[in-house]
């Protein structure tokens, strides 16, 4: 049964042609029995063929079939070919046009539904019956109702189709929006993880490189210092692994690392440990806190920590020998101000111009992204008189 229904849906014109042939068969019986005279039978046959063609081709050319129906109706009125079973095609074409999207054709079909029954009653009944006027009016109204209902039903189908089309369009648009949002979310998460990995790897590996160079330099002359450097390398490596486990842990849904807890994200309280580690790697750092420390949003704490970490890493990379750094953390009513500067030779111009667009200054790009995510501002560039300076303002209230 389902296959038959699918066949009918795939071949609508074939189905309409079947009903058209059937309709013409009934019309032919009426033509033979109800019409007298060769001329009238010839006109009746032409009208019957035309109305059958209207049914067969109504889906393919609905507007043209409507105009053909009007022409055939006029021919019936002129040649006195009374309404018959073949005129059922008028109901069909009125419904078909009303269910379509061509508005002028739908209005014309409605006008025909209102006028055609009246003209038929006037032409074929008033002159031939002695029925009172009220009876003719009642019969005309009763005869008009099916034609109007055919138009109303078709217009209702058109409205429902339009409604479903809007729903499908809306669903498709929402699906595309969800896909776009998902891609944006994935890209943002990848960028966040990339920033975290960059900060963790760049800082800790640079510390390990400095310590390894120092150990190799004093290995023969001062074994104890070399041993301390190797211990520092070991501790730094473990710290890097712990932070990388935290990052990888958030990617494994429902999976916890050994010990049952993720390593907490670093914040301003860990800045002292970070600076001690940097000092142990041979970079003198003057660290001061201005104002009264207080609880901060976790996003602001992580951003402040990563900025200091990246800035000191850049100082070790680009500051040259005998470089020193200064870190200032200033608590204000609505902002956390952060200043990191050094007295070295500074970074190359292309590393900070446009945030490192050449691909070398990914650390500064990450800083700007982090600060932008919390609604703050960042200024990075060479200091007057030498060295490099990074200044950030991090708002403590969202929406600022």
C-alpha positions in Angstrom: 0.0 0.0 0.0 2.8 2.4 0.8 4.5 1.6 -2.5 1.3 2.5 -4.3 1.0 5.7 -2.4 4.6 6.6 -3.2 4.0 5.8 -6.9 1.0 8.2 -6.9 3.1 10.9 -5.3 5.9 10.5 -7.9 3.5 10.7 -10.8 0.8 13.3 -10.0 0.2 14.1 -13.7 -0.5 10.5 -14.5 -3.0 10.2 -11.6 -4.7 13.4 -12.9 -4.8 12.0 -16.4 -6.6 8.9 -15.1 -9.3 10.9 -13.5 -9.5 13.1 -16.6 -10.2 10.1 -18.8 -12.8 8.8 -16.4 -14.4 12.2 -16.3 -14.5 12.4 -20.1 -16.1 9.0 -20.2 -19.0 10.2 -18.1 -19.2 13.4 -20.1 -19.4 11.3 -23.3 -22.4 9.4 -22.0 -24.1 12.7 -21.3 -23.2 14.1 -24.7 -24.8 11.1 -26.5 -27.9 11.1 -24.4 -28.5 14.7 -23.5 -27.5 16.8 -26.5 -29.4 16.9 -29.8 -28.1 18.0 -33.1 -24.7 17.5 -34.6 -23.5 21.0 -34.0 -24.4 21.0 -30.3 -22.9 17.5 -29.9 -19.7 18.7 -31.6 -19.4 21.7 -29.3 -20.3 19.5 -26.2 -17.5 17.1 -27.2 -15.0 19.9 -27.6 -16.0 21.3 -24.2 -15.8 17.8 -22.6 -12.3 17.3 -24.0 -11.2 20.7 -22.8 -12.5 20.2 -19.3 -10.8 16.8 -19.1 -7.6 18.4 -20.3 -8.0 20.9 -17.4 -8.1 18.1 -14.9 -5.1 16.3 -16.5 -2.8 19.4 -16.7 -4.0 21.3 -13.6 -0.7 20.8 -11.7 1.6 21.5 -14.6 0.0 24.7 -15.9 -2.6 25.8 -13.4 -3.0 29.4 -14.5 -3.4 28.4 -18.2 -5.9 25.8 -17.3 -7.9 28.4 -15.3 -8.1 30.6 -18.4 -9.0 27.6 -20.5 -11.8 26.8 -18.1 -13.2 30.4 -18.3 -13.1 30.2 -22.1 -14.9 26.8 -22.1 -17.5 28.2 -19.7 -18.2 31.1 -22.1 -18.5 28.6 -24.9 -21.1 26.7 -22.9 -23.1 29.9 -22.3 -23.0 31.0 -25.9 -23.9 27.6 -27.5 -26.4 26.5 -24.8 -24.4 23.5 -23.6 -25.9 22.9 -20.2 -23.8 22.2 -17.1 -23.0 18.5 -16.8 -20.7 16.2 -14.9 -17.7 17.4 -16.9 -18.1 20.8 -15.2 -16.7 19.2 -12.1 -13.4 20.2 -13.5 -14.3 23.8 -12.6 -14.3 22.8 -8.9 -11.0 21.1 -9.4 -9.2 24.0 -11.1 -10.6 26.5 -8.5 -9.1 24.4 -5.7 -5.8 23.9 -7.6 -5.3 27.6 -8.3 -6.3 28.7 -4.8 -3.7 26.3 -3.3 -1.0 27.8 -5.5 1.2 30.9 -5.0 0.0 33.0 -7.9 -2.2 35.6 -6.3 -3.9 37.0 -9.4 -5.0 33.6 -10.5 -6.4 32.8 -7.0 -8.4 36.1 -7.0 -9.7 35.3 -10.5 -10.7 31.8 -9.4 -12.6 33.3 -6.4 -14.4 35.7 -8.8 -15.3 32.8 -11.0 -16.6 30.7 -8.1 -18.9 33.6 -7.2 -20.0 34.5 -10.7 -20.1 31.2 -12.6 -23.1 29.6 -10.8 -25.2 32.8 -11.2 -24.5 32.9 -14.9 -25.3 29.2 -15.3 -28.6 29.6 -13.4 -29.5 32.7 -15.4 -28.7 31.0 -18.8 -30.1 27.5 -18.3 -33.0 27.8 -15.7 -34.6 31.3 -15.5 -35.9 31.2 -19.1 -37.1 27.6 -18.9 -38.8 27.4 -15.5 -41.6 29.2 -13.7 -39.9 28.9 -10.4 -40.4 32.0 -8.1 -37.6 34.5 -7.7 -36.8 33.5 -4.1 -36.5 29.9 -5.2 -34.0 30.8 -7.9 -32.0 32.9 -5.4 -31.9 30.1 -2.9 -30.9 27.6 -5.6 -28.2 30.0 -6.9 -26.8 30.4 -3.4 -26.9 26.7 -2.8 -25.2 26.1 -6.1 -22.5 28.7 -5.4 -21.5 27.2 -2.0 -19.5 24.2 -3.4 -17.5 26.5 -5.7 -16.6 28.9 -2.8 -15.8 26.0 -0.5 -13.4 24.6 -3.2 -11.6 28.0 -3.2 -11.5 28.2 0.6 -10.2 24.7 0.9 -7.5 25.4 -1.7 -6.5 28.7 0.0 -6.3 26.9 3.4 -3.9 24.3 1.8 -1.8 27.2 0.5 -1.7 28.8 3.9 -0.7 25.5 5.6 2.0 24.8 3.0 3.4 28.3 3.5 3.4 27.8 7.3 5.2 24.4 7.0 7.7 26.0 4.5 8.4 28.7 7.1 8.8 26.2 9.8 11.2 24.1 7.7 13.2 27.3 6.7 13.4 28.3 10.3 14.5 24.9 11.4 17.1 24.8 8.7 18.3 28.3 9.7 18.5 27.3 13.3 20.4 24.2 12.4 22.9 26.3 10.4 23.2 28.7 13.4 23.8 25.8 15.8 26.5 24.5 13.5 28.1 27.9 13.2 27.9 28.4 17.0 29.4 24.9 17.5 32.3 25.7 15.1 32.9 29.0 16.9 32.8 27.3 20.3 35.2 24.7 19.1 37.6 27.3 17.6 37.4 29.3 20.8 38.2 26.3 22.9 41.1 25.3 20.7 42.4 28.9 20.9 42.1 28.8 24.7 43.9 25.5 25.0 46.6 26.7 22.6 47.1 29.8 24.8 47.4 27.6 27.9 49.8 25.2 26.3 51.9 28.0 24.9 52.1 29.7 28.3 52.9 26.4 30.2 55.4 25.1 27.7 57.1 28.3 26.8 57.7 29.4 30.4 58.8 26.1 31.9 60.9 25.0 29.0 62.7 28.3 28.9 63.5 27.9 32.7 64.7 24.4 32.0 66.9 25.6 29.2 68.5 28.3 31.4 69.1 25.8 34.2 70.5 23.2 31.8 72.9 25.8 30.3 74.0 26.8 33.8 74.5 23.2 34.9 76.6 22.4 31.8 78.7 25.5 32.5 79.5 24.7 36.1 79.4 20.9 35.8 83.2 20.4 36.3 84.0 23.4 38.4 81.0 23.4 40.8 79.2 20.0 40.9 77.0 21.1 43.8 75.6 24.0 41.7 75.1 21.7 38.8 73.2 19.3 41.0 71.0 22.2 42.2 70.4 23.2 38.6 69.4 19.7 37.7 67.0 19.6 40.7 65.5 22.8 39.5 65.1 21.3 36.0 63.3 18.3 37.5 61.0 20.4 39.6 60.1 22.7 36.7 59.4 19.7 34.5 57.1 18.2 37.1 55.3 21.5 37.4 54.9 21.7 33.6 53.5 18.1 33.5 51.1 18.9 36.3 49.7 21.9 34.4 49.5 19.9 31.2 47.6 17.2 33.0 45.1 19.8 34.1 44.7 21.1 30.5 44.3 17.6 29.1 42.0 16.6 31.9 39.3 19.1 30.9 39.3 17.5 27.4 38.4 14.1 28.8 34.8 14.3 30.0 34.1 12.4 33.1 37.7 11.3 33.5 39.8 12.5 36.4 43.6 12.4 36.7 45.4 10.4 39.3 44.5 11.5 42.8 40.9 12.3 41.8 41.3 16.1 41.4 42.5 18.4 38.7 45.4 20.8 39.4 43.8 24.1 40.2 44.3 27.0 37.8 47.1 29.4 38.9 46.2 32.8 40.2 47.7 35.9 41.8 48.5 33.9 44.9 50.9 31.7 42.9 52.7 34.8 41.5 55.2 34.7 44.3 56.1 31.0 43.6 56.4 31.9 39.9 58.7 34.8 40.5 60.9 32.7 42.9 61.2 30.2 40.2 62.3 32.9 37.7 64.7 34.3 40.2 66.1 30.7 40.7 66.7 30.6 36.9 68.9 33.7 37.2 66.6 36.6 36.4 66.4 39.3 39.1 62.8 40.3 39.6 61.5 43.1 41.9 57.9 42.1 42.8 55.6 44.5 44.7 51.9 44.5 45.5 50.1 47.8 45.9 46.8 48.1 47.6 45.0 45.5 49.7 44.7 42.0 48.1 41.2 40.6 47.9 39.3 37.9 46.2 39.2 38.2 42.4 37.3 36.5 39.6 39.0 33.3 38.5 39.3 34.5 34.9 41.1 37.7 36.1 43.4 35.8 38.3 44.4 33.4 35.6 44.8 36.2 33.1 47.1 38.1 35.5 49.2 35.1 36.2 49.6 34.2 32.5 50.6 37.8 31.6 53.3 37.9 34.2 54.5 34.4 33.2 54.7 35.3 29.5 56.2 38.7 30.1 59.0 37.2 32.2 59.5 34.4 29.7 60.0 37.1 27.0 62.4 39.0 29.2 64.6 35.9 29.5 64.4 35.3 25.7 65.0 38.8 24.4 66.3 40.9 27.3 69.9 39.9 26.9 72.6 39.5 29.6 72.4 41.2 33.0 68.7 42.0 32.5 66.4 42.7 35.5 62.6 42.9 35.7 60.0 44.6 37.7 56.5 43.4 38.4 53.8 45.6 40.0 50.4 44.4 41.0 48.0 47.2 41.9 44.6 46.6 43.5 42.1 49.4 42.7 38.4 49.7 43.4 37.2 48.4 40.0 40.4 47.3 38.3 43.5 45.3 38.7 46.5 47.1 37.2 49.4 45.0 36.1 52.9 46.3 35.1 55.8 44.2 34.0 58.9 45.9 32.6 62.6 45.1 32.2 65.8 47.0 31.5 67.1 44.8 28.8 67.5 45.4 25.1 63.9 44.7 24.4 62.2 42.5 21.8 62.5 42.9 18.1 60.0 45.3 16.5 58.1 42.6 14.6 57.4 40.7 17.8 55.1 43.3 19.2 53.9 45.3 16.2 50.3 44.2 15.5 50.5 41.6 18.2 53.1 39.6 16.5 51.3 39.1 13.2 54.4 37.5 11.6 53.9 34.4 13.6 56.7 35.0 16.0 54.9 36.9 18.7 52.3 34.3 19.7 52.8 35.1 23.4 51.7 38.8 22.9 48.8 37.6 20.7 47.7 35.3 23.6 48.0 38.2 26.1 45.8 40.4 24.0 43.2 37.6 23.6 43.2 36.9 27.3 42.8 40.5 28.3 40.1 41.0 25.7 38.1 38.1 27.1 37.9 39.7 30.5 37.1 43.1 29.0 40.4 44.7 29.8 43.1 46.6 27.9 46.8 45.8 27.2 49.7 48.0 26.1 53.0 46.4 25.1 56.1 48.0 23.6 59.6 49.3 24.3 60.4 51.5 27.2 61.9 55.0 26.8 65.6 54.5 27.4 65.6 50.8 26.7 63.9 47.6 27.8 60.3 46.4 27.3 57.1 47.3 29.1 53.8 45.5 29.4 50.8 47.2 31.1 47.4 45.7 31.5 44.2 46.9 33.1 41.8 44.1 34.1 38.3 45.1 35.2 37.0 43.3 38.3 33.3 43.6 37.4 31.8 41.9 34.3 30.2 43.9 31.6 32.6 46.8 31.9 
